[in-house]
Amino acid sequence: MGNVKFIDTDKGKTIGELQNKVEHKTLVLWAVDCTERVLPFFEERHPDDKRLLLDLKNGGKK
C-alpha cells in the first residue's frame, strides 16, 4: 500500500493527527465500532478466523 493515509474528509486530518488529540479510550471505542461494522463481512469470507471477534472482546466490549 505504500504511503497511503486514511483521511477524515470532513476535517482533512489524518488519523495520526487525530490520535495526538484524543484520549486512548476514545480511539479504542472507535476501533471497536469499526470492527463491529466489518465483522459480518469478514466472518462470511473467513468463517474459521476468529481474530476480529477476539479483538472485540479485548477491546472492552461486554
Sequence and secondary structure as in RCSB ss.txt:
>XXXX:A:sequence
MGNVKFIDTDKGKTIGELQNKVEHKTLVLWAVDCTERVLPFFEERHPDDKRLLLDLKNGGKK
>XXXX:A:secstr
 TT   EETTTTEEHHHHHTTS HHHHHHHHHHHHHHHHHHHHHH TT  HHHHHHHHTT  
